[in-house]
Amino acid sequence: MSSLIPWDPFTAVEPLTSAMDRLFRDSLVPTRRRGLFGLDTAMDMYETDDAVVVKLSVPGVKPEDVQVSVVGDTLTIRGEVKSEEKVENGRYFVREMARGQFARSVTLPAQVETDKAKAEFEHGVLTIELPKAAEAKAKVIKVKSK
């Protein structure tokens, strides 16, 4: 008895296509942004009329273990989460706290005055405020009628 459904050569490829889709979705697309050395360093960046503000989540980092630099229009933040605790007479059951170095670089959306920049830590969040250069600030031009 013959089938009334015509043979489609692409039906054999569909499982492979689904597997490739899963591979790209699950393996290659990160669900969270990771820094250069693998530590999770979530970042927010926004601008106001006068400044560009960057906030970086770096719990467990001491201010002296962070370096902030601006070269051209690129802001780079480097640091290290140091492990100070050692268990002498015991063993770990779970050890998930991140340790090691991190680095994040981001292109700034406007020209900034680096000599007037401010950086401070509060509750594990590094906040960097970079004042905009005079040329980068929006200028309002009033329109007059005749």
C-alpha positions in Angstrom: 0.0 0.0 0.0 1.4 3.4 -0.9 1.3 6.5 1.3 -0.7 9.5 0.2 1.7 11.9 2.0 4.5 12.9 -0.2 8.0 12.3 1.1 9.7 15.4 2.4 13.5 15.2 2.7 13.6 18.0 5.3 11.6 16.0 7.9 14.8 14.1 8.7 16.6 17.5 9.3 14.1 18.9 11.8 15.5 17.1 14.9 18.9 18.4 14.0 17.6 21.9 13.5 15.9 21.8 16.9 19.1 20.5 18.6 21.1 23.3 17.0 18.6 25.9 18.2 18.9 24.5 21.8 22.7 24.6 21.5 22.7 28.3 20.5 20.0 29.3 23.0 21.4 27.4 26.0 25.1 27.4 25.5 26.3 30.4 23.6 23.9 33.1 24.8 24.8 34.1 28.4 21.9 34.7 30.7 24.0 37.1 32.8 26.8 39.4 31.9 30.2 38.2 33.1 33.4 40.2 33.4 36.6 39.5 31.6 37.8 36.9 34.2 34.4 35.3 34.7 33.1 37.0 37.8 29.6 38.4 37.7 29.8 42.2 37.6 26.4 43.6 36.8 26.5 47.2 35.5 24.1 50.1 35.1 25.1 53.2 33.0 23.0 56.3 32.5 23.4 59.9 31.6 22.0 63.1 33.0 22.2 66.6 31.6 25.6 67.1 33.4 27.2 63.6 33.8 27.5 60.0 32.8 26.9 57.7 35.8 28.1 54.1 36.1 27.1 51.7 38.8 28.8 48.4 39.2 27.8 45.6 41.6 31.0 44.4 43.2 30.2 42.8 46.6 33.1 41.7 48.7 35.6 44.1 47.0 37.6 46.6 48.9 38.0 50.1 47.5 41.8 49.7 47.4 41.4 46.6 45.2 39.6 48.5 42.4 41.2 50.5 39.5 39.1 52.9 37.4 40.6 54.3 34.2 39.3 56.3 31.2 41.3 56.1 27.9 39.7 58.0 25.0 36.0 57.2 25.2 36.4 53.8 27.0 35.9 53.4 30.8 37.6 50.3 32.3 37.1 49.0 35.8 39.4 46.3 37.2 39.4 44.7 40.5 39.8 41.6 42.6 37.7 39.7 45.1 40.2 38.2 47.5 39.6 35.1 49.5 40.7 35.7 53.1 38.9 32.9 54.8 40.5 29.4 55.0 38.9 26.4 56.6 41.6 24.5 58.5 39.8 21.7 60.3 36.8 21.2 58.1 35.5 20.9 54.5 33.2 22.8 52.3 29.8 21.4 51.3 29.0 24.4 49.1 31.4 27.0 47.8 29.7 29.4 45.4 31.0 32.8 46.4 33.1 34.3 43.5 36.8 35.0 44.0 39.4 36.3 41.7 39.9 39.2 39.3 37.3 41.0 37.1 37.4 43.7 34.5 34.7 45.5 32.7 35.1 48.0 29.8 32.4 50.1 28.3 32.3 52.9 25.7 31.1 56.2 27.2 28.2 57.9 25.4 29.7 61.4 25.7 33.0 63.2 26.2 33.8 63.5 29.9 36.1 65.5 32.1 38.1 62.8 33.8 39.9 65.1 36.2 36.6 66.0 37.8 35.3 62.3 38.1 34.2 60.9 41.4 34.0 57.2 42.5 32.6 55.9 45.7 31.6 52.5 47.3 28.4 52.0 49.2 26.9 48.6 50.2 28.9 46.7 47.5 28.0 49.1 44.7 30.7 51.2 43.0 29.3 54.5 41.7 31.3 56.5 39.2 30.2 59.9 38.2 31.9 61.4 35.2 31.0 65.1 34.4 30.3 65.7 30.8 32.7 68.0 28.9 31.3 71.4 27.9 31.1 70.4 24.2 29.0 67.3 25.1 26.3 69.1 27.0 23.1 69.9 25.2 22.7 73.6 24.3 19.3 75.2 24.2 18.8 77.8 21.4 15.8 80.1 21.9 13.7 80.8 18.8 12.6 84.4 18.4 9.8 85.5 16.2 9.8 88.6 14.0 
